[in-house]
């Protein structure tokens, strides 16, 4: 692999940033946090150690950046545009959950999750960082979409929206993610994931959503 050295221009610097983060994420996922060193990351990425240290002063700082970037990428990929939410918040929520299902089952996500499970007790500060920059923003996005459904008058009353968001993500995302962590080949194909999302959505949202009143003539006042 060509070794990068010297001070790069802006475009090359951005490419190096991405290369370092991709390499670090892969090695952290494959080897674990404790077993991965800056020297290994530099060697695999084909960069000098100082190239990494100029961007990330320590291995912990680099790992934090990997997690932050992963959370940002999830939000970028899954969060629906504002016009889609205002037009049909229920559909926007469902599409977001389906996109998130693909993301939580991605091999790199599973690998990093195994690192957290295996070593999180040794590095509680990193687990706290993951909560603040990965898990919490995703839950806030789901909760925010449920609030949009509620504002549109589509949600039945009497539900705590934050708890409901946690239940929804636990069923639609948490269980498949757990199965993948254990190495079970569940929901491998898009068709299997579509079917699971359909069943899970019906199981949860049928009880939450108001059903349209089909007895009232169209245009009639409430």
PyMOL CGO cylinders between C-alpha atoms (Angstrom):
from pymol import cmd
from pymol.cgo import CYLINDER

trace = [
    CYLINDER, 0.00, 0.00, 0.00, 1.31, 3.47, -0.84, 0.3, 1, 1, 1, 1, 1, 1,
    CYLINDER, 1.31, 3.47, -0.84, 2.49, 5.24, 2.27, 0.3, 1, 1, 1, 1, 1, 1,
    CYLINDER, 2.49, 5.24, 2.27, 1.26, 8.76, 2.83, 0.3, 1, 1, 1, 1, 1, 1,
    CYLINDER, 1.26, 8.76, 2.83, 3.68, 11.26, 4.28, 0.3, 1, 1, 1, 1, 1, 1,
    CYLINDER, 3.68, 11.26, 4.28, 4.17, 15.00, 4.53, 0.3, 1, 1, 1, 1, 1, 1,
    CYLINDER, 4.17, 15.00, 4.53, 1.47, 17.61, 4.93, 0.3, 1, 1, 1, 1, 1, 1,
    CYLINDER, 1.47, 17.61, 4.93, -1.40, 16.98, 2.50, 0.3, 1, 1, 1, 1, 1, 1,
    CYLINDER, -1.40, 16.98, 2.50, -3.61, 19.53, 0.81, 0.3, 1, 1, 1, 1, 1, 1,
    CYLINDER, -3.61, 19.53, 0.81, -7.25, 19.91, 1.88, 0.3, 1, 1, 1, 1, 1, 1,
    CYLINDER, -7.25, 19.91, 1.88, -8.69, 17.23, -0.40, 0.3, 1, 1, 1, 1, 1, 1,
    CYLINDER, -8.69, 17.23, -0.40, -5.98, 14.73, 0.45, 0.3, 1, 1, 1, 1, 1, 1,
    CYLINDER, -5.98, 14.73, 0.45, -6.35, 15.58, 4.13, 0.3, 1, 1, 1, 1, 1, 1,
    CYLINDER, -6.35, 15.58, 4.13, -10.06, 14.74, 3.99, 0.3, 1, 1, 1, 1, 1, 1,
    CYLINDER, -10.06, 14.74, 3.99, -9.27, 11.48, 2.21, 0.3, 1, 1, 1, 1, 1, 1,
    CYLINDER, -9.27, 11.48, 2.21, -6.69, 10.62, 4.85, 0.3, 1, 1, 1, 1, 1, 1,
    CYLINDER, -6.69, 10.62, 4.85, -9.18, 11.41, 7.61, 0.3, 1, 1, 1, 1, 1, 1,
    CYLINDER, -9.18, 11.41, 7.61, -11.69, 9.00, 6.08, 0.3, 1, 1, 1, 1, 1, 1,
    CYLINDER, -11.69, 9.00, 6.08, -9.05, 6.33, 5.47, 0.3, 1, 1, 1, 1, 1, 1,
    CYLINDER, -9.05, 6.33, 5.47, -7.83, 6.47, 9.07, 0.3, 1, 1, 1, 1, 1, 1,
    CYLINDER, -7.83, 6.47, 9.07, -11.36, 6.27, 10.47, 0.3, 1, 1, 1, 1, 1, 1,
    CYLINDER, -11.36, 6.27, 10.47, -12.33, 3.36, 8.20, 0.3, 1, 1, 1, 1, 1, 1,
    CYLINDER, -12.33, 3.36, 8.20, -9.18, 1.47, 9.09, 0.3, 1, 1, 1, 1, 1, 1,
    CYLINDER, -9.18, 1.47, 9.09, -9.56, 2.14, 12.79, 0.3, 1, 1, 1, 1, 1, 1,
    CYLINDER, -9.56, 2.14, 12.79, -13.22, 1.08, 12.78, 0.3, 1, 1, 1, 1, 1, 1,
    CYLINDER, -13.22, 1.08, 12.78, -12.35, -2.17, 11.02, 0.3, 1, 1, 1, 1, 1, 1,
    CYLINDER, -12.35, -2.17, 11.02, -9.47, -3.05, 13.34, 0.3, 1, 1, 1, 1, 1, 1,
    CYLINDER, -9.47, -3.05, 13.34, -11.37, -2.07, 16.49, 0.3, 1, 1, 1, 1, 1, 1,
    CYLINDER, -11.37, -2.07, 16.49, -14.20, -4.30, 15.32, 0.3, 1, 1, 1, 1, 1, 1,
    CYLINDER, -14.20, -4.30, 15.32, -11.99, -7.23, 14.31, 0.3, 1, 1, 1, 1, 1, 1,
    CYLINDER, -11.99, -7.23, 14.31, -9.48, -7.18, 17.16, 0.3, 1, 1, 1, 1, 1, 1,
    CYLINDER, -9.48, -7.18, 17.16, -11.15, -5.25, 19.94, 0.3, 1, 1, 1, 1, 1, 1,
    CYLINDER, -11.15, -5.25, 19.94, -10.18, -1.96, 21.51, 0.3, 1, 1, 1, 1, 1, 1,
    CYLINDER, -10.18, -1.96, 21.51, -7.40, -3.14, 23.83, 0.3, 1, 1, 1, 1, 1, 1,
    CYLINDER, -7.40, -3.14, 23.83, -5.68, -5.28, 21.20, 0.3, 1, 1, 1, 1, 1, 1,
    CYLINDER, -5.68, -5.28, 21.20, -5.58, -2.52, 18.58, 0.3, 1, 1, 1, 1, 1, 1,
    CYLINDER, -5.58, -2.52, 18.58, -2.76, -0.01, 18.58, 0.3, 1, 1, 1, 1, 1, 1,
    CYLINDER, -2.76, -0.01, 18.58, -2.12, 3.23, 16.75, 0.3, 1, 1, 1, 1, 1, 1,
    CYLINDER, -2.12, 3.23, 16.75, 0.91, 1.54, 15.20, 0.3, 1, 1, 1, 1, 1, 1,
    CYLINDER, 0.91, 1.54, 15.20, -1.30, -1.21, 13.72, 0.3, 1, 1, 1, 1, 1, 1,
    CYLINDER, -1.30, -1.21, 13.72, -3.80, 1.28, 12.38, 0.3, 1, 1, 1, 1, 1, 1,
    CYLINDER, -3.80, 1.28, 12.38, -1.02, 3.33, 10.81, 0.3, 1, 1, 1, 1, 1, 1,
    CYLINDER, -1.02, 3.33, 10.81, 0.55, 0.26, 9.19, 0.3, 1, 1, 1, 1, 1, 1,
    CYLINDER, 0.55, 0.26, 9.19, -2.71, -1.03, 7.73, 0.3, 1, 1, 1, 1, 1, 1,
    CYLINDER, -2.71, -1.03, 7.73, -3.78, 2.42, 6.53, 0.3, 1, 1, 1, 1, 1, 1,
    CYLINDER, -3.78, 2.42, 6.53, -0.33, 3.06, 5.06, 0.3, 1, 1, 1, 1, 1, 1,
    CYLINDER, -0.33, 3.06, 5.06, 0.21, 6.31, 6.96, 0.3, 1, 1, 1, 1, 1, 1,
    CYLINDER, 0.21, 6.31, 6.96, 2.72, 7.47, 9.54, 0.3, 1, 1, 1, 1, 1, 1,
    CYLINDER, 2.72, 7.47, 9.54, 1.90, 7.40, 13.22, 0.3, 1, 1, 1, 1, 1, 1,
    CYLINDER, 1.90, 7.40, 13.22, 2.31, 11.15, 13.42, 0.3, 1, 1, 1, 1, 1, 1,
    CYLINDER, 2.31, 11.15, 13.42, -0.30, 11.54, 10.67, 0.3, 1, 1, 1, 1, 1, 1,
    CYLINDER, -0.30, 11.54, 10.67, -2.78, 9.91, 13.03, 0.3, 1, 1, 1, 1, 1, 1,
    CYLINDER, -2.78, 9.91, 13.03, -1.56, 11.69, 16.16, 0.3, 1, 1, 1, 1, 1, 1,
    CYLINDER, -1.56, 11.69, 16.16, -1.91, 15.10, 14.48, 0.3, 1, 1, 1, 1, 1, 1,
    CYLINDER, -1.91, 15.10, 14.48, -5.61, 14.32, 14.10, 0.3, 1, 1, 1, 1, 1, 1,
    CYLINDER, -5.61, 14.32, 14.10, -6.23, 12.20, 17.19, 0.3, 1, 1, 1, 1, 1, 1,
    CYLINDER, -6.23, 12.20, 17.19, -3.98, 12.71, 20.22, 0.3, 1, 1, 1, 1, 1, 1,
    CYLINDER, -3.98, 12.71, 20.22, -4.62, 9.21, 21.60, 0.3, 1, 1, 1, 1, 1, 1,
    CYLINDER, -4.62, 9.21, 21.60, -6.17, 5.84, 20.78, 0.3, 1, 1, 1, 1, 1, 1,
    CYLINDER, -6.17, 5.84, 20.78, -9.10, 6.73, 23.00, 0.3, 1, 1, 1, 1, 1, 1,
    CYLINDER, -9.10, 6.73, 23.00, -9.68, 9.97, 21.07, 0.3, 1, 1, 1, 1, 1, 1,
    CYLINDER, -9.68, 9.97, 21.07, -9.57, 8.05, 17.81, 0.3, 1, 1, 1, 1, 1, 1,
    CYLINDER, -9.57, 8.05, 17.81, -12.07, 5.47, 19.06, 0.3, 1, 1, 1, 1, 1, 1,
    CYLINDER, -12.07, 5.47, 19.06, -14.38, 8.25, 20.23, 0.3, 1, 1, 1, 1, 1, 1,
    CYLINDER, -14.38, 8.25, 20.23, -14.21, 9.80, 16.78, 0.3, 1, 1, 1, 1, 1, 1,
    CYLINDER, -14.21, 9.80, 16.78, -15.04, 6.46, 15.15, 0.3, 1, 1, 1, 1, 1, 1,
    CYLINDER, -15.04, 6.46, 15.15, -18.17, 6.15, 17.30, 0.3, 1, 1, 1, 1, 1, 1,
    CYLINDER, -18.17, 6.15, 17.30, -19.19, 9.76, 16.74, 0.3, 1, 1, 1, 1, 1, 1,
    CYLINDER, -19.19, 9.76, 16.74, -18.84, 9.39, 12.98, 0.3, 1, 1, 1, 1, 1, 1,
    CYLINDER, -18.84, 9.39, 12.98, -20.81, 6.13, 13.03, 0.3, 1, 1, 1, 1, 1, 1,
    CYLINDER, -20.81, 6.13, 13.03, -23.67, 7.83, 14.86, 0.3, 1, 1, 1, 1, 1, 1,
    CYLINDER, -23.67, 7.83, 14.86, -23.60, 10.77, 12.44, 0.3, 1, 1, 1, 1, 1, 1,
    CYLINDER, -23.60, 10.77, 12.44, -23.65, 8.44, 9.45, 0.3, 1, 1, 1, 1, 1, 1,
    CYLINDER, -23.65, 8.44, 9.45, -26.69, 6.62, 10.86, 0.3, 1, 1, 1, 1, 1, 1,
    CYLINDER, -26.69, 6.62, 10.86, -28.57, 9.89, 11.32, 0.3, 1, 1, 1, 1, 1, 1,
    CYLINDER, -28.57, 9.89, 11.32, -27.61, 11.12, 7.86, 0.3, 1, 1, 1, 1, 1, 1,
    CYLINDER, -27.61, 11.12, 7.86, -28.78, 7.89, 6.24, 0.3, 1, 1, 1, 1, 1, 1,
    CYLINDER, -28.78, 7.89, 6.24, -31.98, 7.38, 8.24, 0.3, 1, 1, 1, 1, 1, 1,
    CYLINDER, -31.98, 7.38, 8.24, -33.38, 10.78, 9.17, 0.3, 1, 1, 1, 1, 1, 1,
    CYLINDER, -33.38, 10.78, 9.17, -36.16, 11.73, 6.73, 0.3, 1, 1, 1, 1, 1, 1,
    CYLINDER, -36.16, 11.73, 6.73, -36.33, 15.21, 5.21, 0.3, 1, 1, 1, 1, 1, 1,
    CYLINDER, -36.33, 15.21, 5.21, -38.63, 17.71, 6.88, 0.3, 1, 1, 1, 1, 1, 1,
    CYLINDER, -38.63, 17.71, 6.88, -41.08, 17.81, 3.97, 0.3, 1, 1, 1, 1, 1, 1,
    CYLINDER, -41.08, 17.81, 3.97, -41.54, 14.03, 4.12, 0.3, 1, 1, 1, 1, 1, 1,
    CYLINDER, -41.54, 14.03, 4.12, -42.28, 14.25, 7.85, 0.3, 1, 1, 1, 1, 1, 1,
    CYLINDER, -42.28, 14.25, 7.85, -44.82, 17.03, 7.39, 0.3, 1, 1, 1, 1, 1, 1,
    CYLINDER, -44.82, 17.03, 7.39, -46.50, 15.24, 4.49, 0.3, 1, 1, 1, 1, 1, 1,
    CYLINDER, -46.50, 15.24, 4.49, -46.86, 11.82, 6.13, 0.3, 1, 1, 1, 1, 1, 1,
    CYLINDER, -46.86, 11.82, 6.13, -45.11, 11.40, 9.50, 0.3, 1, 1, 1, 1, 1, 1,
    CYLINDER, -45.11, 11.40, 9.50, -46.24, 7.79, 9.85, 0.3, 1, 1, 1, 1, 1, 1,
    CYLINDER, -46.24, 7.79, 9.85, -44.68, 6.79, 6.54, 0.3, 1, 1, 1, 1, 1, 1,
    CYLINDER, -44.68, 6.79, 6.54, -41.56, 8.83, 7.36, 0.3, 1, 1, 1, 1, 1, 1,
    CYLINDER, -41.56, 8.83, 7.36, -41.18, 6.97, 10.66, 0.3, 1, 1, 1, 1, 1, 1,
    CYLINDER, -41.18, 6.97, 10.66, -41.63, 3.59, 9.03, 0.3, 1, 1, 1, 1, 1, 1,
    CYLINDER, -41.63, 3.59, 9.03, -39.09, 4.32, 6.30, 0.3, 1, 1, 1, 1, 1, 1,
    CYLINDER, -39.09, 4.32, 6.30, -36.60, 5.57, 8.88, 0.3, 1, 1, 1, 1, 1, 1,
    CYLINDER, -36.60, 5.57, 8.88, -36.97, 2.39, 10.92, 0.3, 1, 1, 1, 1, 1, 1,
    CYLINDER, -36.97, 2.39, 10.92, -36.45, 0.26, 7.81, 0.3, 1, 1, 1, 1, 1, 1,
    CYLINDER, -36.45, 0.26, 7.81, -33.27, 2.14, 6.93, 0.3, 1, 1, 1, 1, 1, 1,
    CYLINDER, -33.27, 2.14, 6.93, -32.04, 1.80, 10.50, 0.3, 1, 1, 1, 1, 1, 1,
    CYLINDER, -32.04, 1.80, 10.50, -32.64, -1.95, 10.35, 0.3, 1, 1, 1, 1, 1, 1,
    CYLINDER, -32.64, -1.95, 10.35, -30.14, -2.22, 7.49, 0.3, 1, 1, 1, 1, 1, 1,
    CYLINDER, -30.14, -2.22, 7.49, -27.65, -0.07, 9.36, 0.3, 1, 1, 1, 1, 1, 1,
    CYLINDER, -27.65, -0.07, 9.36, -27.76, -1.96, 12.67, 0.3, 1, 1, 1, 1, 1, 1,
    CYLINDER, -27.76, -1.96, 12.67, -27.28, -5.26, 10.80, 0.3, 1, 1, 1, 1, 1, 1,
    CYLINDER, -27.28, -5.26, 10.80, -24.30, -4.02, 8.77, 0.3, 1, 1, 1, 1, 1, 1,
    CYLINDER, -24.30, -4.02, 8.77, -21.17, -6.13, 9.44, 0.3, 1, 1, 1, 1, 1, 1,
    CYLINDER, -21.17, -6.13, 9.44, -19.13, -3.15, 10.68, 0.3, 1, 1, 1, 1, 1, 1,
    CYLINDER, -19.13, -3.15, 10.68, -21.88, -2.22, 13.16, 0.3, 1, 1, 1, 1, 1, 1,
    CYLINDER, -21.88, -2.22, 13.16, -22.04, -5.77, 14.48, 0.3, 1, 1, 1, 1, 1, 1,
    CYLINDER, -22.04, -5.77, 14.48, -18.25, -5.93, 14.83, 0.3, 1, 1, 1, 1, 1, 1,
    CYLINDER, -18.25, -5.93, 14.83, -18.04, -2.71, 16.84, 0.3, 1, 1, 1, 1, 1, 1,
    CYLINDER, -18.04, -2.71, 16.84, -21.00, -3.78, 18.98, 0.3, 1, 1, 1, 1, 1, 1,
    CYLINDER, -21.00, -3.78, 18.98, -19.17, -6.97, 19.90, 0.3, 1, 1, 1, 1, 1, 1,
    CYLINDER, -19.17, -6.97, 19.90, -16.18, -4.88, 20.94, 0.3, 1, 1, 1, 1, 1, 1,
    CYLINDER, -16.18, -4.88, 20.94, -18.42, -2.87, 23.27, 0.3, 1, 1, 1, 1, 1, 1,
    CYLINDER, -18.42, -2.87, 23.27, -19.98, -5.98, 24.76, 0.3, 1, 1, 1, 1, 1, 1,
    CYLINDER, -19.98, -5.98, 24.76, -16.65, -7.69, 25.29, 0.3, 1, 1, 1, 1, 1, 1,
    CYLINDER, -16.65, -7.69, 25.29, -14.69, -4.72, 26.62, 0.3, 1, 1, 1, 1, 1, 1,
    CYLINDER, -14.69, -4.72, 26.62, -17.17, -2.05, 27.67, 0.3, 1, 1, 1, 1, 1, 1,
    CYLINDER, -17.17, -2.05, 27.67, -16.88, -2.91, 31.35, 0.3, 1, 1, 1, 1, 1, 1,
    CYLINDER, -16.88, -2.91, 31.35, -13.16, -2.09, 31.17, 0.3, 1, 1, 1, 1, 1, 1,
    CYLINDER, -13.16, -2.09, 31.17, -13.67, 1.28, 29.46, 0.3, 1, 1, 1, 1, 1, 1,
    CYLINDER, -13.67, 1.28, 29.46, -16.82, 2.86, 30.94, 0.3, 1, 1, 1, 1, 1, 1,
    CYLINDER, -16.82, 2.86, 30.94, -15.96, 6.34, 29.62, 0.3, 1, 1, 1, 1, 1, 1,
    CYLINDER, -15.96, 6.34, 29.62, -16.07, 5.01, 26.05, 0.3, 1, 1, 1, 1, 1, 1,
    CYLINDER, -16.07, 5.01, 26.05, -19.43, 3.39, 26.69, 0.3, 1, 1, 1, 1, 1, 1,
    CYLINDER, -19.43, 3.39, 26.69, -20.71, 6.72, 28.04, 0.3, 1, 1, 1, 1, 1, 1,
    CYLINDER, -20.71, 6.72, 28.04, -19.44, 8.44, 24.91, 0.3, 1, 1, 1, 1, 1, 1,
    CYLINDER, -19.44, 8.44, 24.91, -21.22, 5.92, 22.70, 0.3, 1, 1, 1, 1, 1, 1,
    CYLINDER, -21.22, 5.92, 22.70, -24.45, 6.55, 24.57, 0.3, 1, 1, 1, 1, 1, 1,
    CYLINDER, -24.45, 6.55, 24.57, -24.19, 10.30, 24.12, 0.3, 1, 1, 1, 1, 1, 1,
    CYLINDER, -24.19, 10.30, 24.12, -23.07, 10.28, 20.48, 0.3, 1, 1, 1, 1, 1, 1,
    CYLINDER, -23.07, 10.28, 20.48, -24.68, 7.15, 19.05, 0.3, 1, 1, 1, 1, 1, 1,
    CYLINDER, -24.68, 7.15, 19.05, -27.56, 5.64, 21.00, 0.3, 1, 1, 1, 1, 1, 1,
    CYLINDER, -27.56, 5.64, 21.00, -29.11, 8.82, 22.39, 0.3, 1, 1, 1, 1, 1, 1,
    CYLINDER, -29.11, 8.82, 22.39, -29.27, 10.72, 19.06, 0.3, 1, 1, 1, 1, 1, 1,
    CYLINDER, -29.27, 10.72, 19.06, -30.95, 7.76, 17.36, 0.3, 1, 1, 1, 1, 1, 1,
    CYLINDER, -30.95, 7.76, 17.36, -33.52, 7.45, 20.14, 0.3, 1, 1, 1, 1, 1, 1,
    CYLINDER, -33.52, 7.45, 20.14, -34.13, 11.19, 19.95, 0.3, 1, 1, 1, 1, 1, 1,
    CYLINDER, -34.13, 11.19, 19.95, -34.70, 10.94, 16.20, 0.3, 1, 1, 1, 1, 1, 1,
    CYLINDER, -34.70, 10.94, 16.20, -37.24, 8.13, 16.64, 0.3, 1, 1, 1, 1, 1, 1,
    CYLINDER, -37.24, 8.13, 16.64, -38.92, 9.98, 19.50, 0.3, 1, 1, 1, 1, 1, 1,
    CYLINDER, -38.92, 9.98, 19.50, -39.05, 13.13, 17.41, 0.3, 1, 1, 1, 1, 1, 1,
    CYLINDER, -39.05, 13.13, 17.41, -40.75, 11.30, 14.56, 0.3, 1, 1, 1, 1, 1, 1,
    CYLINDER, -40.75, 11.30, 14.56, -43.31, 9.85, 16.98, 0.3, 1, 1, 1, 1, 1, 1,
    CYLINDER, -43.31, 9.85, 16.98, -43.96, 13.37, 18.22, 0.3, 1, 1, 1, 1, 1, 1,
    CYLINDER, -43.96, 13.37, 18.22, -44.60, 14.43, 14.63, 0.3, 1, 1, 1, 1, 1, 1,
    CYLINDER, -44.60, 14.43, 14.63, -47.10, 11.57, 14.31, 0.3, 1, 1, 1, 1, 1, 1,
    CYLINDER, -47.10, 11.57, 14.31, -48.76, 12.79, 17.52, 0.3, 1, 1, 1, 1, 1, 1,
    CYLINDER, -48.76, 12.79, 17.52, -48.89, 16.42, 16.34, 0.3, 1, 1, 1, 1, 1, 1,
    CYLINDER, -48.89, 16.42, 16.34, -50.57, 15.25, 13.15, 0.3, 1, 1, 1, 1, 1, 1,
    CYLINDER, -50.57, 15.25, 13.15, -53.34, 13.72, 15.26, 0.3, 1, 1, 1, 1, 1, 1,
    CYLINDER, -53.34, 13.72, 15.26, -52.48, 10.17, 14.20, 0.3, 1, 1, 1, 1, 1, 1,
    CYLINDER, -52.48, 10.17, 14.20, -51.46, 8.80, 17.60, 0.3, 1, 1, 1, 1, 1, 1,
    CYLINDER, -51.46, 8.80, 17.60, -53.81, 7.64, 20.33, 0.3, 1, 1, 1, 1, 1, 1,
    CYLINDER, -53.81, 7.64, 20.33, -53.55, 9.45, 23.65, 0.3, 1, 1, 1, 1, 1, 1,
    CYLINDER, -53.55, 9.45, 23.65, -52.12, 8.03, 26.85, 0.3, 1, 1, 1, 1, 1, 1,
    CYLINDER, -52.12, 8.03, 26.85, -48.69, 6.96, 25.66, 0.3, 1, 1, 1, 1, 1, 1,
    CYLINDER, -48.69, 6.96, 25.66, -45.32, 8.21, 26.87, 0.3, 1, 1, 1, 1, 1, 1,
    CYLINDER, -45.32, 8.21, 26.87, -43.61, 9.03, 23.60, 0.3, 1, 1, 1, 1, 1, 1,
    CYLINDER, -43.61, 9.03, 23.60, -40.06, 8.47, 24.86, 0.3, 1, 1, 1, 1, 1, 1,
    CYLINDER, -40.06, 8.47, 24.86, -40.88, 5.05, 26.29, 0.3, 1, 1, 1, 1, 1, 1,
    CYLINDER, -40.88, 5.05, 26.29, -42.85, 4.19, 23.18, 0.3, 1, 1, 1, 1, 1, 1,
    CYLINDER, -42.85, 4.19, 23.18, -39.86, 5.10, 20.99, 0.3, 1, 1, 1, 1, 1, 1,
    CYLINDER, -39.86, 5.10, 20.99, -37.64, 2.83, 23.08, 0.3, 1, 1, 1, 1, 1, 1,
    CYLINDER, -37.64, 2.83, 23.08, -40.12, -0.06, 22.78, 0.3, 1, 1, 1, 1, 1, 1,
    CYLINDER, -40.12, -0.06, 22.78, -40.44, 0.47, 19.03, 0.3, 1, 1, 1, 1, 1, 1,
    CYLINDER, -40.44, 0.47, 19.03, -36.68, 0.51, 18.47, 0.3, 1, 1, 1, 1, 1, 1,
    CYLINDER, -36.68, 0.51, 18.47, -36.20, -2.43, 20.82, 0.3, 1, 1, 1, 1, 1, 1,
    CYLINDER, -36.20, -2.43, 20.82, -38.54, -4.66, 18.84, 0.3, 1, 1, 1, 1, 1, 1,
    CYLINDER, -38.54, -4.66, 18.84, -37.81, -3.49, 15.30, 0.3, 1, 1, 1, 1, 1, 1,
    CYLINDER, -37.81, -3.49, 15.30, -34.06, -2.98, 15.70, 0.3, 1, 1, 1, 1, 1, 1,
    CYLINDER, -34.06, -2.98, 15.70, -32.84, -4.42, 18.99, 0.3, 1, 1, 1, 1, 1, 1,
    CYLINDER, -32.84, -4.42, 18.99, -33.90, -8.02, 18.56, 0.3, 1, 1, 1, 1, 1, 1,
    CYLINDER, -33.90, -8.02, 18.56, -32.48, -8.47, 15.02, 0.3, 1, 1, 1, 1, 1, 1,
    CYLINDER, -32.48, -8.47, 15.02, -29.27, -6.78, 16.16, 0.3, 1, 1, 1, 1, 1, 1,
    CYLINDER, -29.27, -6.78, 16.16, -29.02, -9.16, 19.11, 0.3, 1, 1, 1, 1, 1, 1,
    CYLINDER, -29.02, -9.16, 19.11, -29.51, -12.17, 16.88, 0.3, 1, 1, 1, 1, 1, 1,
    CYLINDER, -29.51, -12.17, 16.88, -26.75, -10.97, 14.58, 0.3, 1, 1, 1, 1, 1, 1,
    CYLINDER, -26.75, -10.97, 14.58, -24.43, -10.44, 17.56, 0.3, 1, 1, 1, 1, 1, 1,
    CYLINDER, -24.43, -10.44, 17.56, -24.83, -14.11, 18.43, 0.3, 1, 1, 1, 1, 1, 1,
    CYLINDER, -24.83, -14.11, 18.43, -23.92, -15.07, 14.88, 0.3, 1, 1, 1, 1, 1, 1,
    CYLINDER, -23.92, -15.07, 14.88, -27.38, -16.20, 13.87, 0.3, 1, 1, 1, 1, 1, 1,
    CYLINDER, -27.38, -16.20, 13.87, -28.06, -15.66, 10.18, 0.3, 1, 1, 1, 1, 1, 1,
    CYLINDER, -28.06, -15.66, 10.18, -31.32, -13.82, 10.69, 0.3, 1, 1, 1, 1, 1, 1,
    CYLINDER, -31.32, -13.82, 10.69, -32.80, -11.30, 8.24, 0.3, 1, 1, 1, 1, 1, 1,
    CYLINDER, -32.80, -11.30, 8.24, -30.04, -11.67, 5.69, 0.3, 1, 1, 1, 1, 1, 1,
    CYLINDER, -30.04, -11.67, 5.69, -31.96, -10.63, 2.58, 0.3, 1, 1, 1, 1, 1, 1,
    CYLINDER, -31.96, -10.63, 2.58, -33.89, -7.41, 1.95, 0.3, 1, 1, 1, 1, 1, 1,
    CYLINDER, -33.89, -7.41, 1.95, -37.04, -9.48, 1.56, 0.3, 1, 1, 1, 1, 1, 1,
    CYLINDER, -37.04, -9.48, 1.56, -36.59, -11.04, 5.01, 0.3, 1, 1, 1, 1, 1, 1,
    CYLINDER, -36.59, -11.04, 5.01, -36.05, -7.62, 6.53, 0.3, 1, 1, 1, 1, 1, 1,
    CYLINDER, -36.05, -7.62, 6.53, -39.10, -6.19, 4.78, 0.3, 1, 1, 1, 1, 1, 1,
    CYLINDER, -39.10, -6.19, 4.78, -41.22, -9.03, 6.11, 0.3, 1, 1, 1, 1, 1, 1,
    CYLINDER, -41.22, -9.03, 6.11, -39.90, -8.63, 9.65, 0.3, 1, 1, 1, 1, 1, 1,
    CYLINDER, -39.90, -8.63, 9.65, -40.49, -4.87, 9.54, 0.3, 1, 1, 1, 1, 1, 1,
    CYLINDER, -40.49, -4.87, 9.54, -44.05, -5.42, 8.32, 0.3, 1, 1, 1, 1, 1, 1,
    CYLINDER, -44.05, -5.42, 8.32, -44.84, -7.85, 11.14, 0.3, 1, 1, 1, 1, 1, 1,
    CYLINDER, -44.84, -7.85, 11.14, -43.16, -5.78, 13.83, 0.3, 1, 1, 1, 1, 1, 1,
    CYLINDER, -43.16, -5.78, 13.83, -44.78, -2.58, 12.63, 0.3, 1, 1, 1, 1, 1, 1,
    CYLINDER, -44.78, -2.58, 12.63, -48.23, -4.16, 12.73, 0.3, 1, 1, 1, 1, 1, 1,
    CYLINDER, -48.23, -4.16, 12.73, -47.61, -5.62, 16.19, 0.3, 1, 1, 1, 1, 1, 1,
    CYLINDER, -47.61, -5.62, 16.19, -46.69, -2.25, 17.71, 0.3, 1, 1, 1, 1, 1, 1,
    CYLINDER, -46.69, -2.25, 17.71, -48.24, 0.49, 15.63, 0.3, 1, 1, 1, 1, 1, 1,
    CYLINDER, -48.24, 0.49, 15.63, -51.68, -1.03, 15.19, 0.3, 1, 1, 1, 1, 1, 1,
    CYLINDER, -51.68, -1.03, 15.19, -52.37, -0.38, 18.87, 0.3, 1, 1, 1, 1, 1, 1,
    CYLINDER, -52.37, -0.38, 18.87, -50.84, 3.11, 18.77, 0.3, 1, 1, 1, 1, 1, 1,
    CYLINDER, -50.84, 3.11, 18.77, -52.31, 4.66, 15.66, 0.3, 1, 1, 1, 1, 1, 1,
    CYLINDER, -52.31, 4.66, 15.66, -55.80, 6.04, 15.37, 0.3, 1, 1, 1, 1, 1, 1,
    CYLINDER, -55.80, 6.04, 15.37, -57.81, 4.25, 12.75, 0.3, 1, 1, 1, 1, 1, 1,
    CYLINDER, -57.81, 4.25, 12.75, -59.45, 6.40, 10.07, 0.3, 1, 1, 1, 1, 1, 1,
    CYLINDER, -59.45, 6.40, 10.07, -63.16, 6.96, 10.53, 0.3, 1, 1, 1, 1, 1, 1,
    CYLINDER, -63.16, 6.96, 10.53, -64.68, 5.23, 7.51, 0.3, 1, 1, 1, 1, 1, 1,
    CYLINDER, -64.68, 5.23, 7.51, -68.26, 5.90, 8.64, 0.3, 1, 1, 1, 1, 1, 1,
    CYLINDER, -68.26, 5.90, 8.64, -68.12, 9.68, 8.22, 0.3, 1, 1, 1, 1, 1, 1,
    CYLINDER, -68.12, 9.68, 8.22, -68.77, 10.96, 4.70, 0.3, 1, 1, 1, 1, 1, 1,
    CYLINDER, -68.77, 10.96, 4.70, -65.84, 12.57, 2.97, 0.3, 1, 1, 1, 1, 1, 1,
    CYLINDER, -65.84, 12.57, 2.97, -65.66, 16.29, 3.77, 0.3, 1, 1, 1, 1, 1, 1,
    CYLINDER, -65.66, 16.29, 3.77, -67.96, 16.02, 6.77, 0.3, 1, 1, 1, 1, 1, 1,
    CYLINDER, -67.96, 16.02, 6.77, -67.04, 18.12, 9.78, 0.3, 1, 1, 1, 1, 1, 1,
    CYLINDER, -67.04, 18.12, 9.78, -65.96, 16.39, 12.98, 0.3, 1, 1, 1, 1, 1, 1,
]
cmd.load_cgo(trace, "trace")
